Amino acid sequence: MNFHLRSLTAAMLALAGLSPIALRAQTLPSADEVVAKYVTAIGGKEAIMKLTSLTQSALMEVPAAGLSVRMAMFAAAPNLVSTTTTIPGAGEMQNGYNGEVAWEVNPAQGARVLAGKELKVMIERADFYGSRLYSSARYRSMEIIGDTILAGERAFKVRMIAKESGSESLTLFSAVSGLVLGGTFTQESPAGTANASFTQGDYKRFGGVLMPTRTVISVGGQTMIMTIQDVVLNTAPASVFAMPAQVTALVKP
């Protein structure tokens, strides 16, 4: 047996003496390294910071219910969001945050102003740059807890606990591309907290930044498929973030 084979055999025996956990721990990057790779993969911080607003048109399908709904989604820096979902035969659902008030308008239940944990979660999700940069300042903790295989790719599992709301999420970052492949999160509603999971892909470049155009969400036994059909950058008018009249009536002194 030559020297190289002896060395290889010795190395294999040494590795065999380690537990799978020990081996895995040696090969896992830190959460900061995973996030940094993601930011680079989607285009880099400079390209992200050039974005000031997003206008997106999407189709949301619920196969089990035979339902297809249209969505108009708006987001702007630093923390404005608004979504209108048009449901055939039912009307429009609206939700948003204008930097001060978060709201929801449901054709079945009317308008309401969000408060408590729901409000905190909405504020966190409205953070235009934070939700793309995964800034550690937004989290009480951010740690890598292992890896897994998703859609045939190795993915690092990063657990994040949001600073204000305390909501916990698990995000899966591709070990190869650095892109987000999926994850789990909690969804707050008047009915309580529901656990949800998602996968995403079909990344396309808009204004120098890669964005997923297909997301599959599973929550409460339902599967929803959202396909982004159009993206317009940096032109969202301020009017789309105004509170609907029903909500304004609720917050007037």
C-alpha positions in Angstrom: 0.0 0.0 0.0 1.6 3.3 -1.0 1.8 6.4 1.1 -1.1 8.2 -0.5 -3.4 5.2 0.0 -2.2 4.8 3.6 -3.0 8.5 4.2 -6.4 8.2 2.6 -7.2 5.1 4.6 -6.1 6.8 7.9 -8.3 9.8 7.1 -11.3 7.6 6.4 -10.8 5.7 9.6 -10.6 9.0 11.5 -13.8 10.3 9.9 -15.5 7.0 10.7 -14.9 7.6 14.3 -16.8 10.9 14.3 -20.5 11.0 14.7 -22.7 12.4 11.9 -23.4 15.4 14.1 -19.7 16.2 14.5 -19.1 15.8 10.8 -22.0 18.1 9.9 -20.9 20.7 12.5 -17.5 21.0 10.8 -19.1 21.7 7.4 -21.8 24.2 8.4 -21.2 27.9 7.8 -22.4 30.5 10.3 -25.8 32.2 9.8 -24.0 35.5 9.0 -22.1 33.7 6.2 -25.3 32.2 4.8 -27.1 35.5 4.8 -24.1 37.3 3.2 -24.0 34.7 0.4 -27.8 35.2 -0.2 -27.4 39.0 -0.5 -24.6 38.5 -3.0 -26.6 35.9 -4.9 -29.6 38.1 -5.4 -27.5 41.0 -6.7 -25.7 42.6 -3.7 -26.5 45.3 -1.2 -25.8 48.2 -3.7 -28.4 46.9 -6.2 -30.9 46.2 -3.4 -30.6 49.7 -2.1 -31.3 51.2 -5.5 -34.9 49.8 -5.2 -37.4 52.3 -3.7 -40.6 50.5 -4.4 -42.1 47.4 -6.0 -45.4 47.0 -7.8 -46.3 43.3 -8.4 -49.2 41.6 -10.1 -49.8 38.0 -9.2 -52.1 35.1 -9.6 -52.9 33.1 -6.5 -54.4 29.6 -7.1 -56.0 27.3 -4.5 -56.2 24.0 -6.5 -58.3 22.1 -3.9 -61.0 24.8 -4.1 -60.7 25.4 -7.8 -60.1 29.0 -7.0 -57.9 31.6 -8.8 -57.6 35.1 -7.5 -55.8 38.2 -8.7 -53.4 40.1 -6.4 -51.9 43.6 -6.7 -49.0 44.0 -4.2 -47.2 47.2 -3.5 -44.2 47.9 -1.2 -42.1 51.0 -0.7 -39.2 52.1 1.4 -38.9 52.4 4.3 -41.9 50.4 5.5 -45.0 50.8 3.4 -47.1 47.8 2.1 -50.5 47.3 0.5 -52.1 44.3 -1.0 -55.5 44.0 -2.8 -56.8 40.5 -3.5 -59.8 40.2 -5.9 -61.9 37.1 -5.1 -64.4 36.1 -7.8 -68.0 36.4 -6.5 -66.9 37.7 -3.1 -65.2 41.1 -3.7 -61.9 42.5 -2.6 -59.7 41.8 0.4 -57.2 44.5 1.4 -54.4 44.8 3.9 -51.6 47.2 4.5 -49.4 49.3 6.6 -48.8 53.1 6.0 -46.0 53.5 8.5 -48.4 54.2 11.4 -51.5 52.0 11.1 -51.9 48.4 9.9 -55.3 47.3 8.6 -57.3 44.6 7.0 -60.6 44.8 5.0 -62.4 41.6 4.5 -65.7 41.4 2.5 -67.1 38.9 5.0 -66.0 40.6 8.2 -65.5 44.3 7.3 -62.6 46.5 8.3 -60.4 46.2 11.3 -57.2 47.8 12.6 -54.4 45.4 13.6 -53.0 45.5 17.1 -50.8 43.5 19.4 -48.6 40.8 17.8 -50.4 41.1 14.5 -49.3 44.7 14.3 -45.7 43.9 15.2 -45.5 41.1 12.6 -46.9 43.5 9.9 -44.4 46.2 10.8 -41.6 43.6 10.6 -42.7 42.3 7.2 -43.1 45.9 5.9 -39.4 46.6 6.4 -38.6 47.1 2.7 -34.8 46.6 2.9 -34.6 44.5 6.0 -36.7 41.7 4.5 -34.1 41.5 1.6 -30.9 42.0 3.6 -31.9 39.9 6.6 -30.2 42.5 8.9 -29.3 41.0 12.2 -30.6 44.1 13.9 -34.1 42.8 13.1 -33.7 39.6 15.1 -33.3 38.6 18.7 -31.3 35.7 17.4 -30.3 34.2 14.1 -28.6 30.8 14.0 -27.9 27.9 11.7 -29.4 24.7 13.1 -28.4 22.2 10.5 -28.9 21.3 6.8 -31.4 19.3 4.8 -32.3 18.4 1.2 -35.0 20.4 -0.5 -35.9 20.0 -4.2 -32.8 18.0 -4.7 -30.5 20.7 -3.3 -28.6 20.8 0.0 -30.0 23.7 2.1 -28.9 25.3 5.3 -31.5 25.8 7.9 -31.4 29.2 9.6 -33.7 29.8 12.5 -34.6 33.5 13.1 -36.5 35.0 16.0 -37.9 38.5 15.2 -36.8 41.2 17.6 -40.2 42.9 18.2 -42.8 40.3 17.7 -40.8 37.3 18.9 -42.1 35.3 15.9 -39.9 32.4 14.9 -39.2 31.4 11.3 -37.0 28.8 9.6 -35.5 29.8 6.3 -33.8 27.3 4.0 -30.9 28.7 1.9 -29.4 26.8 -1.0 -25.8 25.7 -0.2 -25.0 26.0 -3.9 -26.7 29.2 -5.1 -27.3 30.9 -1.8 -30.9 31.6 -2.7 -33.9 31.0 -0.4 -35.6 27.7 -1.4 -38.3 27.7 1.3 -39.0 27.6 5.0 -41.6 27.8 7.7 -43.2 30.7 9.6 -46.3 31.5 11.7 -49.3 33.4 10.4 -51.2 35.6 12.8 -55.0 36.1 12.4 -58.0 36.8 14.6 -58.5 33.0 14.8 -55.1 32.6 16.3 -51.6 31.5 15.1 -51.2 29.0 12.3 -48.0 27.3 11.1 -47.2 27.7 7.5 -44.5 26.3 5.1 -43.4 27.5 1.7 -41.1 26.8 -1.2 -40.1 29.3 -3.8 -38.2 29.4 -7.0 -38.2 30.5 -10.7 -36.0 33.4 -9.8 -35.9 36.2 -12.3 -33.9 39.4 -12.4 -35.6 42.8 -12.0 -33.5 45.9 -11.9 -30.4 44.0 -11.0 -32.0 42.0 -8.2 -33.1 38.4 -8.4 -36.7 37.7 -7.1 -38.7 34.5 -6.8 -41.7 34.4 -9.2 -43.3 31.2 -7.9 -44.2 30.5 -4.3 -46.1 27.5 -3.0 -47.6 28.0 0.5 -49.1 25.3 2.7 -51.2 26.4 5.7 -54.2 25.0 7.5 -54.4 22.0 5.2 -54.6 24.2 2.1 -52.0 24.7 -0.6 -51.8 28.0 -2.4 -49.6 28.7 -5.5 -48.6 32.3 -6.1 -47.2 33.2 -9.5 -45.7 36.7 -10.0 -46.8 37.9 -13.5 -45.4 41.4 -13.6 -43.0 43.6 -11.6 -42.5 47.3 -11.9 -39.8 49.1 -10.0 -39.6 52.4 -8.2 -42.9 53.9 -9.5 -45.5 53.0 -6.8 -47.6 56.0 -6.1 -48.2 57.2 -2.5 -51.9 56.8 -3.0 -51.8 53.0 -3.0 -50.7 53.1 0.6 -53.5 55.3 1.8 -56.0 53.7 4.3 -59.3 52.6 2.8 -62.3 54.7 3.9 -63.6 52.0 6.1 -60.3 51.9 8.0 -60.1 55.7 8.3 -63.5 55.7 10.0 -62.1 53.4 12.6 -59.0 55.4 13.5 -60.5 58.9 13.6 -60.5 60.4 17.1 
